[in-house]
Amino acid sequence: MRIINIREQVEYKDKAIEYIQSKWASKENLRLYEDWITHSLKTNSDLPVWYLLENKGESIGCAGLITNDFISRIDLWLISCFNQ
């Protein structure tokens, strides 16, 4: 298994977006994850940063480290994770 930092390995951006959308997104917010991940590649800040977990070339998990919960608590830092 390997953990891929999308900021360091930008060639995995689209694969990560697709996987993260398949696990976290709803029909209503599908494009939000694409926007968040794409914009995270352009920041000078340490956060947000997104990760993809692969095993033998198959995406099996993902994580996002963000500065807030995107909704109401901008004072919080959050680690969001999902795996199969």
HURAMO-V331730 format. One record per residue. N is the residue number from 1. RES is the residue in one small letter. PHI is phi in radians with two decimals (* if undefined). Layout:
n=N res=RES phi=PHI
n=N res=RES phi=PHI
This chain:
n=1 res=m phi=*
n=2 res=r phi=-2.54
n=3 res=i phi=-1.73
n=4 res=i phi=-1.91
n=5 res=n phi=-1.44
n=6 res=i phi=-1.11
n=7 res=r phi=-1.16
n=8 res=e phi=-1.49
n=9 res=q phi=-2.26
n=10 res=v phi=-1.02
n=11 res=e phi=-1.11
n=12 res=y phi=-1.65
n=13 res=k phi=-0.94
n=14 res=d phi=-1.13
n=15 res=k phi=-1.14
n=16 res=a phi=-1.16
n=17 res=i phi=-1.01
n=18 res=e phi=-1.06
n=19 res=y phi=-1.17
n=20 res=i phi=-1.09
n=21 res=q phi=-1.06
n=22 res=s phi=-1.18
n=23 res=k phi=-1.76
n=24 res=w phi=-1.96
n=25 res=a phi=-1.45
n=26 res=s phi=-1.91
n=27 res=k phi=-1.01
n=28 res=e phi=-1.31
n=29 res=n phi=-2.08
n=30 res=l phi=-0.91
n=31 res=r phi=-1.33
n=32 res=l phi=-1.07
n=33 res=y phi=-1.14
n=34 res=e phi=-1.06
n=35 res=d phi=-1.12
n=36 res=w phi=-1.09
n=37 res=i phi=-1.20
n=38 res=t phi=-1.04
n=39 res=h phi=-1.24
n=40 res=s phi=-1.15
n=41 res=l phi=-1.34
n=42 res=k phi=-1.85
n=43 res=t phi=-1.61
n=44 res=n phi=-1.59
n=45 res=s phi=-1.34
n=46 res=d phi=-1.18
n=47 res=l phi=-2.16
n=48 res=p phi=-1.40
n=49 res=v phi=-2.51
n=50 res=w phi=-2.13
n=51 res=y phi=-2.26
n=52 res=l phi=-2.18
n=53 res=l phi=-1.83
n=54 res=e phi=-2.11
n=55 res=n phi=-2.33
n=56 res=k phi=0.94
n=57 res=g phi=1.44
n=58 res=e phi=-1.78
n=59 res=s phi=-1.24
n=60 res=i phi=-2.21
n=61 res=g phi=-3.01
n=62 res=c phi=-2.73
n=63 res=a phi=-2.68
n=64 res=g phi=-2.30
n=65 res=l phi=-1.80
n=66 res=i phi=-2.25
n=67 res=t phi=-1.52
n=68 res=n phi=-2.78
n=69 res=d phi=-1.53
n=70 res=f phi=1.20
n=71 res=i phi=-2.05
n=72 res=s phi=-2.27
n=73 res=r phi=-2.04
n=74 res=i phi=-1.18
n=75 res=d phi=-1.46
n=76 res=l phi=-1.74
n=77 res=w phi=-1.90
n=78 res=l phi=-2.44
n=79 res=i phi=-1.96
n=80 res=s phi=-1.86
n=81 res=c phi=-2.34
n=82 res=f phi=-2.67
n=83 res=n phi=-2.52
n=84 res=q phi=-1.28
